[in-house]
Amino acid sequence: MVYALDRKTKRVVSFNVGGRSNKTLKVIVDTLIMSEARSIYTDRFPNYQYLIDKKKHKVCFYGTNRIERKNLTLRTHLKRLQRRTICFSRSVKMLFACLKLYFFSPKVL
């Protein structure tokens, strides 16, 4: 699972489910480019340098700490992301649908 967060609102802008390949990452990067993102912070995964313009691409640990926190929250909230539970999703379609509901449905307080 790969996703992008808006830096100000901390909401998910786009996500995709698949391996860490250029095909999976390109969906997210294209969404960020179309939304005219000023800068894109990533980890040191080498495939990003082929997909993101050097002027916009920033590699640092400080820029990715929010997304790492979001990963932990996701694993806590969605048991489908944990392997040894009864709720584990083997189907990519079901996982994609569940994530879409989680990320984009209105939050009820």
N, C-alpha and C positions, 0 to 999 in steps of 0.2 A: 504494500500500500504506500503510495506517494501522495502527498498533498502539500498545498501552499497556504500560508496564513497571511492575512492582512496585518501589517505591523501595528497599525493604530487600533483597530477594533478587535484584533486577535480572533477573528472569525475565519473559517475556512473559505478560501476563494475557489479552489478547484482541487479535485482529487482523482486518482486513478488506481485501479487494482491490477497488479501484475508484478513481474520480476523487475529488478532494477536495470532494465535495458533502455536503450535510446528510444525505442518505440513507446514505452510506458512513460518515460520522463518527458518526451516531446509534447504530450497532451497537456501537461501542467505548464511547461515553459511557453507553449503557444498561447495559452490563456493569459499568462502574465504579460507577454509581449503585446497582445491585443488590448489589454487593460492599461497599457502604457505605464508599467511599473518603473519607478526611477532607479531602483536597485534591487537585486535579487541576491539574498544571502543563502549560501549552501554550505554543506560540509565538504570534505576533501575528495569526494567521489569523482574520479577523472572524467566521467562521461558528460558532466555539466559543461566543461570547457568547450565541447564541440557544439553544444546546443544554445548557449547563452553568449551574447556579445560581451567582449572583455570590458567594455566601459560600464556595463550594468552589473556584471558579476562580481560579487564580493565573497571571499572565503574567509570565514572567521568563526570561532566558537561562540562568541557573544551573540551573534545574529541568529544562531540556531537553538539557543537555550529555551525559548518559548515553545518551539515545536517539539523539543524533547520532553518538555513538561506535558504537552498535549498528548504525546504518545503514551505516557504513563496514565493519564486520565482516561484515555480511550481504553486501555487494557483493563482498567478498574471498572469502568462503566459497561463495557460490552464484553460479555463472556465469550462471544463468538471469536474473539481474537486470542483466546487462551486455548492451548491444545488439549489439555486433559480435563475438559469439562464436557458435560452432556450437550451443551449449546454450541460446540465448535462447528463452524461452517466449512464443509468440504466443497460446496458449490461456490464458485466465484460469483455467479449471478446473485445468489442469496446474500453473500457478503457485501456485494456492491449495493444492493437494494437496502440493506440494513444500514450501511454507512451513509447512504444518501438521506435516509430518514433522520439519522442521528445528526448529521451536519447541517441540513437545510430546513428541518421542521422548526416551527416557532417554539421557543422555550417556554414551558409553563412553570410558573413559580409556585 
